[in-house]
Amino acid sequence: MMERYLIESPHNAEECMQVLDAILMMGTDFVDRFDFGCKDGIHTGWAVVEAESESAARKMVPAFVRSRARIVNVSKFTPQQIRAAHK
């Protein structure tokens, strides 16, 4: 079963173009999944992806910055689940 993961992939200004090129090489549809803070000086990419595991999601990050990435399993809550949690 596929899970949803938030990828947070920091890099520095010197690595920026190399990271962007590496993500582009993964395909234009993959580029569309990422949002970047680089134009504002926050050299980090964020994406929500579907993957079979945390390890599989981590492999979506360029290898040379992979060890710095944070991968978080994320989910949504329905209003009913939130209300039930208060009981």
Long-range contacts (C-beta under 8 A, 24 or more apart in sequence): 1-52, 2-50, 2-51, 2-52, 3-50, 3-51, 3-52, 3-53, 3-73, 4-48, 4-49, 4-50, 4-73, 4-74, 4-75, 5-48, 5-49, 5-50, 5-51, 5-54, 5-57, 5-71, 5-72, 5-73, 5-74, 6-46, 6-47, 6-48, 6-70, 6-71, 6-72, 6-74, 7-34, 7-45, 7-46, 7-47, 7-48, 7-49, 7-57, 7-58, 7-60, 7-61, 7-69, 7-70, 7-71, 8-44, 8-45, 8-46, 8-69, 8-70, 8-71, 8-72, 9-44, 9-45, 9-46, 9-47, 9-61, 9-62, 9-65, 9-68, 9-69, 9-70, 10-43, 10-44, 10-65, 10-68, 10-69, 11-43, 11-44, 11-45, 11-65, 11-68, 12-43, 13-41, 13-43, 15-43, 15-64, 15-65, 16-43, 18-62, 18-64, 19-45, 19-62, 19-65, 22-62, 22-64, 23-62, 26-60, 30-60, 48-74
